[in-house]
Amino acid sequence: MDKKPRRILTLIYVVVGATIGFYYMPLIWDVLNWHIAESLLAIIDIILGALVFWLLAIPLVTPTLKAIHRVETTLTSKNPLYLLSGALLTIIGLVLAILISIPLWRTRIPVINNILPILLMIIFSYFGFRIGTTRLDDWRKLILRRNQKERDGEVLDRQDPNYHHYKILDTNILIDGRIYDLVKTGFLEGTLLVPNFVLYELQYIADSGESIKRVRGRRGLDILNKLRSEKIVPIEMYEGDFEDIPEVDSKLIALAKKVHGAIVTNDYNLNKVIQFQNVDVLNINNLAKSLRPRVIPGETMRVVVVKKGTERQQGVAYLDDGTMVVVEDGRYFMNKPIDVEVTSALQTDAGRMIFARPLHSQKGIGGQSNKDTAKSSNSNKNNQKKQK
């Protein structure tokens, strides 16, 4: 560690000790009934106070510097609006403490006229900072309030209840990773909101001793960094916390109620709890389930082959909704209704594609397939023409 900050901090300790010694050592002399010349006594008080705090500085300088470094790291990572609101409310708290302390300073009671005002300043400034930083969204709305449009002569306090500007991401949805693909499609509108307590939980998982948890946590952090760096949709960090609520899931619900947002998750149990709390939820698993193909392998359907395919004597049919059905050996059933069995389904960027085979092509009359029957029929017709 650099020696210059250590020397500066040690000097601060010595100056504070000398000041305290100058003001409070005379009280000790009075209690001990020691009487010395005032000029010599002042010098002794300053020297003793400075010496005591210099001795205290030897074990305390390193922890103090570490604490200062942590505070600096925390403050530099915060939103400027967070720091501004915290500083303004801290100043207001100090002003109120000074106004209350003015009559206390005029009293001659030792503790009330010097120690109590200091305690009031510390308490008021602390509560001012807490109020300024924990109610950040309210201060943001107060400072950045915009003129809202009028509808039928009334000003709307909020958007339509079916629209939620904030989409709150939980820990599981970031670890899952599909939120990134969903955002890239453009179907998710509004602003993504990532609370600090979710970020701390991700960091805790990423620092876990278990390799599986560590990989999951780092994956979540990587997805979050990709969302912020690519700027596909606006993304914000929620700096506040609900300290009276211990569980992260309950904090998410409280935050959703506070900002009128919807929670994006893939957690089945959390989904049920959110719905019980009358909070809107966007479940990625439900979305994926609703987008699955409506047909499954083994299902039968009736189609009409309308054109030839590209490979293996394929034919192409279409369902009523425009879904393409590729039929094996479909060329032998052109423009005819035929029962087919679904073998597989494929979801592409252009839509769904179903692969099927005719039920009649499995076995025909006499154990021949329809394909072989068609070939033998053609050969019989050729032989009859030659005989004629």
C-alpha positions as CSV (number, residue, x, y, z in Angstrom):
1,M,0.0,0.0,0.0
2,D,1.2,3.5,-0.9
3,K,3.0,5.3,2.0
4,K,1.6,8.8,1.2
5,P,-2.0,8.0,2.1
6,R,-0.8,6.3,5.3
7,R,1.1,9.4,6.3
8,I,-1.8,11.7,5.5
9,L,-4.2,9.6,7.5
10,T,-1.8,9.4,10.4
11,L,-1.4,13.2,10.3
12,I,-5.2,13.5,10.4
13,Y,-5.3,11.2,13.5
14,V,-2.7,13.3,15.2
15,V,-4.5,16.6,14.5
16,V,-7.8,15.2,15.7
17,G,-6.1,13.9,18.9
18,A,-4.4,17.2,19.5
19,T,-7.8,19.0,19.1
20,I,-9.6,16.6,21.5
21,G,-6.7,16.9,24.0
22,F,-6.9,20.7,23.9
23,Y,-10.6,20.7,24.6
24,Y,-11.2,17.8,26.9
25,M,-8.0,17.2,28.8
26,P,-8.7,20.1,31.2
27,L,-11.8,18.3,32.4
28,I,-9.6,15.4,33.4
29,W,-7.2,17.7,35.3
30,D,-10.0,19.2,37.1
31,V,-11.3,15.8,38.2
32,L,-7.8,14.8,39.4
33,N,-7.4,18.3,41.0
34,W,-4.1,19.0,39.2
35,H,-3.4,22.7,38.9
36,I,-0.7,23.8,36.4
37,A,-0.1,27.1,34.5
38,E,-2.7,27.5,31.7
39,S,-0.1,28.0,29.0
40,L,1.9,25.0,30.0
41,L,-1.3,23.0,30.5
42,A,-2.5,23.7,27.0
43,I,0.8,22.5,25.5
44,I,0.6,19.3,27.6
45,D,-3.0,18.7,26.6
46,I,-2.1,19.0,22.9
47,I,0.9,16.8,23.1
48,L,-0.9,14.1,25.1
49,G,-3.9,14.1,22.8
50,A,-1.7,13.9,19.7
51,L,0.5,11.1,21.2
52,V,-2.5,9.0,22.2
53,F,-4.1,9.2,18.7
54,W,-0.7,8.6,17.0
55,L,-0.5,5.4,19.0
56,L,-4.1,4.5,17.9
57,A,-3.2,5.3,14.3
58,I,-0.6,2.5,14.1
59,P,-3.2,-0.4,14.2
60,L,-6.1,1.6,12.7
61,V,-4.6,3.2,9.6
62,T,-4.7,0.1,7.4
63,P,-8.4,-0.8,8.2
64,T,-9.3,2.8,7.8
65,L,-7.7,3.0,4.3
66,K,-9.4,-0.2,3.3
67,A,-12.8,1.1,4.4
68,I,-12.2,4.4,2.5
69,H,-11.3,2.4,-0.6
70,R,-14.5,0.3,-0.3
71,V,-16.5,3.5,0.0
72,E,-14.8,5.0,-3.0
73,T,-15.5,1.9,-5.1
74,T,-19.1,1.9,-4.1
75,L,-19.7,5.5,-4.8
76,T,-18.0,5.5,-8.2
77,S,-20.3,2.6,-9.3
78,K,-23.5,4.4,-8.3
79,N,-25.8,6.3,-10.6
80,P,-25.1,10.1,-10.6
81,L,-28.7,10.7,-9.7
82,Y,-28.3,8.4,-6.7
83,L,-25.3,10.5,-5.5
84,L,-27.0,13.8,-6.2
85,S,-30.2,12.9,-4.3
86,G,-28.3,11.4,-1.5
87,A,-26.0,14.5,-1.2
88,L,-29.0,17.0,-1.3
89,L,-30.9,15.2,1.4
90,T,-27.8,14.8,3.5
91,I,-27.3,18.6,3.4
92,I,-30.9,19.2,4.3
93,G,-30.5,16.8,7.2
94,L,-27.4,18.7,8.4
95,V,-29.2,22.1,8.1
96,L,-32.1,20.8,10.2
97,A,-29.7,19.4,12.8
98,I,-27.9,22.8,13.0
99,L,-31.2,24.7,13.5
100,I,-32.2,22.3,16.3
101,S,-28.7,22.6,17.9
102,I,-28.6,26.4,18.1
103,P,-30.5,26.6,21.5
104,L,-28.4,23.6,22.7
105,W,-25.2,25.4,22.1
106,R,-26.3,28.3,24.3
107,T,-26.7,26.1,27.3
108,R,-23.7,25.6,29.7
109,I,-24.3,21.9,30.3
110,P,-21.2,20.1,29.0
111,V,-22.8,17.2,27.2
112,I,-25.8,19.0,25.8
113,N,-23.9,21.9,24.4
114,N,-21.2,20.0,22.6
115,I,-21.8,16.2,22.2
116,L,-25.6,16.2,21.6
117,P,-25.4,18.6,18.6
118,I,-22.8,16.3,17.0
119,L,-25.0,13.3,17.5
120,L,-27.9,15.2,16.0
121,M,-25.9,16.0,12.9
122,I,-24.8,12.4,12.4
123,I,-28.3,11.1,12.9
124,F,-30.0,13.7,10.6
125,S,-27.4,13.4,7.9
126,Y,-27.7,9.6,7.9
127,F,-31.5,9.6,7.6
128,G,-31.3,12.3,4.9
129,F,-28.9,10.1,2.9
130,R,-31.1,7.0,3.3
131,I,-34.3,8.9,2.3
132,G,-32.5,10.4,-0.7
133,T,-31.2,7.0,-2.0
134,T,-33.9,4.5,-1.1
135,R,-36.7,6.5,-2.7
136,L,-34.7,7.1,-5.9
137,D,-37.5,6.4,-8.3
138,D,-39.8,8.9,-6.5
139,W,-37.1,11.6,-6.7
140,R,-36.5,10.8,-10.4
141,K,-40.1,11.3,-11.1
142,L,-40.2,14.5,-9.1
143,I,-37.1,16.0,-10.9
144,L,-37.7,14.7,-14.4
145,R,-41.5,15.0,-14.4
146,R,-42.9,15.6,-17.9
147,N,-46.1,17.1,-19.0
148,Q,-48.6,14.2,-19.5
149,K,-51.1,14.2,-22.3
150,E,-54.7,14.9,-21.5
151,R,-57.5,12.5,-22.4
152,D,-61.2,13.7,-22.2
153,G,-60.0,16.6,-20.1
154,E,-58.3,14.5,-17.4
155,V,-54.6,14.0,-16.9
156,L,-53.6,10.3,-16.7
157,D,-51.5,9.5,-13.7
158,R,-50.2,6.3,-15.3
159,Q,-50.2,4.3,-18.5
160,D,-52.9,1.9,-19.6
161,P,-53.1,-0.9,-17.0
162,N,-52.4,-3.5,-19.6
163,Y,-49.0,-1.9,-20.4
164,H,-46.0,-2.1,-18.1
165,H,-43.1,0.1,-18.9
166,Y,-40.7,-1.8,-16.6
167,K,-39.9,-5.5,-17.2
168,I,-38.2,-6.7,-14.0
169,L,-35.7,-9.5,-14.6
170,D,-35.1,-12.1,-11.9
171,T,-32.0,-14.2,-11.2
172,N,-33.2,-17.3,-13.0
173,I,-34.2,-15.6,-16.2
174,L,-30.7,-14.1,-16.5
175,I,-29.0,-17.5,-15.8
176,D,-31.4,-19.2,-18.4
177,G,-30.1,-16.9,-21.2
178,R,-33.2,-17.0,-23.4
179,I,-34.1,-13.5,-22.4
180,Y,-31.3,-12.3,-24.7
181,D,-32.8,-14.1,-27.7
182,L,-36.2,-12.8,-26.8
183,V,-35.0,-9.2,-26.6
184,K,-33.3,-9.5,-30.0
185,T,-36.6,-10.5,-31.6
186,G,-38.1,-7.1,-30.6
187,F,-41.2,-8.6,-29.0
188,L,-40.3,-7.3,-25.5
189,E,-40.9,-3.6,-25.3
190,G,-40.4,-1.1,-22.5
191,T,-37.4,-0.9,-20.2
192,L,-35.6,-3.8,-18.6
193,L,-35.1,-3.3,-14.9
194,V,-32.4,-5.2,-13.0
195,P,-32.6,-4.7,-9.2
196,N,-29.3,-4.5,-7.2
197,F,-30.4,-7.4,-5.0
198,V,-30.7,-9.6,-8.1
199,L,-27.2,-8.5,-9.2
200,Y,-25.8,-9.3,-5.7
201,E,-27.4,-12.7,-5.8
202,L,-25.8,-13.4,-9.2
203,Q,-22.5,-12.3,-7.9
204,Y,-22.9,-14.6,-4.8
205,I,-23.7,-17.6,-7.1
206,A,-20.7,-16.7,-9.4
207,D,-18.4,-16.8,-6.3
208,S,-19.8,-20.1,-5.1
209,G,-17.4,-23.0,-4.3
210,E,-19.5,-25.4,-6.4
211,S,-18.4,-25.4,-10.1
212,I,-22.0,-25.8,-11.4
213,K,-23.3,-22.9,-9.4
214,R,-20.3,-20.8,-10.4
215,V,-20.8,-21.4,-14.1
216,R,-24.5,-20.5,-13.8
217,G,-23.8,-17.3,-12.0
218,R,-21.1,-16.2,-14.5
219,R,-23.5,-17.1,-17.3
220,G,-26.1,-14.7,-15.8
221,L,-23.5,-11.9,-15.5
222,D,-22.4,-12.5,-19.1
223,I,-26.0,-12.2,-20.3
224,L,-26.6,-9.0,-18.4
225,N,-23.4,-7.5,-19.8
226,K,-24.4,-8.4,-23.3
227,L,-27.8,-6.8,-22.8
228,R,-26.2,-3.6,-21.5
229,S,-23.4,-3.4,-24.2
230,E,-25.6,-4.1,-27.2
231,K,-28.3,-1.7,-26.1
232,I,-31.1,-3.5,-28.0
233,V,-33.6,-2.2,-25.5
234,P,-33.2,0.3,-22.6
235,I,-31.9,-1.3,-19.4
236,E,-31.7,0.3,-16.0
237,M,-30.4,-0.7,-12.6
238,Y,-32.6,-0.3,-9.5
239,E,-30.4,1.1,-6.8
240,G,-32.9,0.8,-3.9
241,D,-33.5,-2.2,-1.6
242,F,-36.2,-3.5,0.6
243,E,-34.2,-4.2,3.8
244,D,-37.2,-5.3,5.8
245,I,-37.9,-8.1,3.3
246,P,-35.3,-10.9,3.5
247,E,-36.2,-13.0,0.4
248,V,-35.3,-11.9,-3.1
249,D,-38.6,-13.2,-4.6
250,S,-40.6,-11.2,-2.2
251,K,-38.4,-8.1,-3.0
252,L,-39.2,-8.6,-6.7
253,I,-42.9,-8.6,-6.0
254,A,-42.7,-5.5,-3.8
255,L,-40.6,-3.7,-6.5
256,A,-43.2,-4.7,-9.2
257,K,-46.0,-3.2,-7.1
258,K,-43.9,-0.1,-6.5
259,V,-43.0,0.7,-10.2
260,H,-46.2,-0.9,-11.7
261,G,-43.9,-3.4,-13.6
262,A,-44.1,-7.0,-14.8
263,I,-41.7,-9.7,-13.6
264,V,-40.0,-11.7,-16.3
265,T,-39.1,-15.2,-15.0
266,N,-39.0,-18.9,-15.8
267,D,-39.5,-20.1,-12.2
268,Y,-42.7,-22.1,-11.9
269,N,-43.1,-21.6,-8.1
270,L,-42.4,-17.9,-8.4
271,N,-44.9,-17.6,-11.2
272,K,-47.6,-19.0,-9.0
273,V,-46.7,-16.7,-6.0
274,I,-46.6,-13.7,-8.3
275,Q,-50.1,-14.5,-9.7
276,F,-51.4,-14.9,-6.2
277,Q,-50.0,-11.4,-5.3
278,N,-51.9,-9.8,-8.3
279,V,-48.7,-8.9,-10.1
280,D,-48.3,-9.4,-13.8
281,V,-45.7,-12.0,-14.8
282,L,-44.2,-12.9,-18.2
283,N,-43.1,-16.5,-18.0
284,I,-40.7,-17.6,-20.8
285,N,-41.6,-21.3,-20.3
286,N,-45.2,-20.5,-21.0
287,L,-44.2,-18.5,-24.1
288,A,-42.1,-21.4,-25.4
289,K,-44.9,-23.8,-24.7
290,S,-47.4,-21.7,-26.6
291,L,-45.1,-21.5,-29.6
292,R,-44.6,-25.3,-29.9
293,P,-45.9,-26.9,-33.2
294,R,-49.5,-27.9,-32.9
295,V,-48.8,-31.3,-34.5
296,I,-46.8,-34.1,-32.9
297,P,-45.1,-37.1,-34.5
298,G,-47.5,-40.0,-35.0
299,E,-50.5,-37.7,-35.6
300,T,-52.6,-38.3,-38.7
301,M,-54.1,-35.7,-41.0
302,R,-55.7,-35.4,-44.4
303,V,-54.0,-33.2,-47.0
304,V,-53.9,-32.7,-50.8
305,V,-50.5,-32.8,-52.5
306,V,-50.4,-29.8,-54.8
307,K,-46.9,-29.7,-56.2
308,K,-43.7,-31.7,-56.3
309,G,-41.0,-31.5,-53.8
310,T,-37.2,-31.3,-54.3
311,E,-35.9,-34.6,-53.0
312,R,-36.8,-38.3,-52.8
313,Q,-40.0,-38.1,-54.8
314,Q,-41.5,-35.7,-52.3
315,G,-44.7,-33.9,-52.6
316,V,-45.8,-30.7,-51.0
317,A,-49.2,-29.9,-49.4
318,Y,-50.4,-27.0,-47.3
319,L,-52.7,-26.7,-44.3
320,D,-55.4,-24.2,-44.0
321,D,-53.1,-21.8,-42.0
322,G,-50.4,-22.0,-44.7
323,T,-48.1,-24.5,-42.9
324,M,-46.1,-26.5,-45.5
325,V,-46.4,-30.3,-45.3
326,V,-43.6,-32.2,-47.0
327,V,-44.9,-35.7,-47.9
328,E,-42.6,-38.6,-48.7
329,D,-43.5,-40.3,-52.1
330,G,-46.0,-37.5,-52.5
331,R,-45.5,-37.3,-56.2
332,Y,-47.6,-40.4,-56.7
333,F,-50.6,-38.8,-55.1
334,M,-50.7,-35.4,-57.0
335,N,-54.0,-33.5,-56.5
336,K,-55.6,-36.2,-54.5
337,P,-56.7,-36.2,-50.8
338,I,-54.5,-38.5,-48.8
339,D,-54.1,-39.5,-45.2
340,V,-50.6,-38.9,-43.9
341,E,-48.8,-39.6,-40.7
342,V,-46.6,-36.8,-39.2
343,T,-43.0,-38.0,-38.7
344,S,-41.4,-34.7,-37.5
345,A,-42.0,-30.9,-37.3
346,L,-39.5,-28.1,-37.7
347,Q,-39.7,-24.5,-36.6
348,T,-37.8,-22.1,-38.9
349,D,-37.5,-18.4,-39.3
350,A,-40.0,-18.6,-42.2
351,G,-42.5,-20.6,-40.1
352,R,-43.4,-24.2,-39.3
353,M,-42.6,-27.1,-41.6
354,I,-44.2,-30.6,-41.1
355,F,-42.7,-33.8,-42.6
356,A,-45.1,-36.7,-43.1
357,R,-45.5,-40.0,-45.0
358,P,-48.6,-41.4,-46.6
359,L,-50.4,-44.1,-44.7
360,H,-51.1,-46.1,-47.9
361,S,-47.4,-46.2,-48.8
362,Q,-46.6,-48.6,-45.9
363,K,-48.2,-51.7,-47.5
364,G,-50.4,-52.0,-50.5
365,I,-52.4,-54.9,-51.9
366,G,-50.5,-58.1,-52.1
367,G,-47.8,-56.8,-49.7
368,Q,-46.5,-54.2,-52.3
369,S,-46.0,-50.6,-51.5
370,N,-47.9,-48.0,-53.5
371,K,-44.7,-46.9,-55.1
372,D,-44.1,-50.5,-56.4
373,T,-47.8,-50.8,-57.4
374,A,-47.5,-47.6,-59.4
375,K,-44.4,-48.8,-61.2
376,S,-45.9,-52.2,-62.0
377,S,-49.0,-50.5,-63.4
378,N,-46.9,-48.3,-65.7
379,S,-45.0,-51.3,-66.9
380,N,-48.2,-53.2,-67.7
381,K,-49.5,-50.3,-69.7
382,N,-46.3,-50.2,-71.7
383,N,-46.5,-53.9,-72.5
384,Q,-50.1,-53.6,-73.7
385,K,-49.1,-50.8,-76.1
386,K,-46.3,-52.9,-77.5
387,Q,-48.6,-55.9,-78.1
388,K,-51.0,-53.7,-80.0
